[in-house]
Amino acid sequence: MLKVKAGQLDQLGLLFERYNRPLYGFFYRLTSDGNASEDLVQNVFVRIIKYRHTYKGDGKFSTWIFHMARNLFADYYKKEKRLGYKEDVSVTDKYYADNDNAETFKIASEERHLLEKAMRRLSAEKREILVLSKYQGMKYSDIAELLDCSESAVKVRIFRALKELKANYEKLECEVVKP
């Protein structure tokens, strides 16, 4: 990133290769929209070029880029005022392409669907902290730096979000069982 900051914009390709997938996963888990997630990833890299002068290099680059991604998602969310589920046909087709064990797949698919539905019932803040910690694999210290709070506050927020997610999931399971 320091090379990009210095004007070597050809180095941005390397950053894109390293962070494209994690950013896409971050956005997809927040929006459930493949096209919007791709657009948001591209917009992160547009912002990197635009705001490269603000990068100081004193902390982790991943924290800086995810901070930028959070801000971009906040702008997107305010503009669109939506977080509803949208089925992406290409993603669904990818899952149905493997027919080795249809029953196992169906059960896993239903569980995944319930989990996604339970995640959507969480507030944006709780969903975001779970995506950062569980799906993106960020360390609590990095999340604390990103959210500008203590590491213990991150642990508490994650605990509460997981507790609420579990309650949502169990409630949805009960609704599915009832005729």
N, C-alpha and C positions, 0 to 999 in steps of 0.2 A: 504494500500500500504506500510505503514511503516513496517508491519509484513512481507510482501513479501520481502522487502528490507533487513530485518534482517535474511532472510533465510527460513522463513516459507512459502514455495512455495505452500502448500496446500490451503493457503488463496487466491491464484490466481483464484480459481474456483468462489469465491464470486464476485470478480471483473469482471470476465467473465460474470456471470449472470446479473450484473448491467449494463454493458457497451456493451454487444454483440449486442443488437438490435439497440441502437443509432448509433453505429459505422457502422453496416450493412446499415442502412438507409443513413448515410452520404456517404458511398462509392457507394451505389446503385444509388443515385441521381447524382453522379459524373460520373459513368461509364455506367449505364443502363445495367449492366451485373451481374446477380445474382451469378454466379460461381466465377467471379473475386472478387466480393464484399466479399463473404465468405472467399476466400483465403486471401484477404487484412486484414480482421478482425483477422484471425488466426495469420497472420504475425505481427499485432500490439502486440498481447500477447506474441509472441516469442521475439519481441524486448523489451517488458516490462521485461521479464526474463533477457535478455542479458544486458539491460541498467538500471536495477533496482538501481544500485549504484548511478546513476545520479539524482534520485528523492530526492529532498530536503525536501519536505513537508511544505514549507512556503507559497505555493499558493494552488489554487483549484486543486484537482486531475483531474477533468474533463478537465481543461485547458491543463494540462500536457499530458494527453492521446490523446486529439485531436491534440495537437501540433505534437505528434509522428505520429498520423494518417495522418496529412497533409504531413509530410516529407515522409512517406511511399507512399502516393499517388503520390507525386512529382517524386519519384524514379520509380514507376510503369508507370507513364505517359511518362517519358523520355525513359524508356525501350521499351514500347509498341508503343509509338507515335500514339496513337489512342484514340478517345473519341466518336466514332461513335455509333449509336444506334444498339443494338442487342436485338431481342425479346427473352425473356425468356418464354418458353412455360408453365412452371409450374406457373408462375405469371399470365399469360393470362388465364389459365384454372381456377385459383382461382377466377378471376373476372367474368368469364362466368358461374360459378357454381350457382349463385343466379339469377333465372329467374322471380322474383316477378313482376318487372315492366321493361320489355325489352326496352321500348322506353326511359324511364328515364335513364336507364343504358347506352343505346347507346349514348344519348346526353352527359352524364357525361364522358363516355369513350372518345368520340371525343374531348371534351374540355380538358380532361387530356392529350390526345395525342398531341393536339395543344400546350398545355403548355410545355410538355416535349420537343417538337420540338423547341419551342421558347427558352427554357432554353439552348438547345444544340447550339443555334446560339450565345449565349453569350460567352465572353472570359472565360477562365478557372478561372481567378481571380473573375470575377463578379458572375459566377455560384457558386463558392465556398462560397462567402460571403452570398449569398442568401440561400444556403443550411444550412449554420451554423445558420443564424438568423431565417429563416422562417420554415425550416423543423426540425432542431435540437433544436430550441427554446433557443439557447444560448443568454445570455444577451450581450448587446453592450459592456459593460466593459470587459467581458470575451473574446469577439472577439478581442477587442483592445489589450488585453494582448497577445492573441494568435498571432495576426498579427504584434505585436510590433509597434502600432501606437496609436494615441489618440482616445478617444471615439467619438469625433466630426468627425474625419476622417472616422470612421466606419459608422456613420450616413450618411455622404455624399456619401460614396461608395455604401451603400445600396440604397439610394435614386436614384442614377444614374443607378444602376443595375436594379432596379424596373422600372424605366422610359424606359430603353432600352428593358427590357422584355415585357413591355406593348406594345411598338412599334412593336416588333417582333411578338407578339401574334396577334395584329390587322392586320398586314401585311399578316400573315398566314391565318387569317380568310377571308380576301379579296380574297386571292388566291383560297380558298376552294369554295367560292361563285361563282367565275367566271367559266363559262363552259369551 
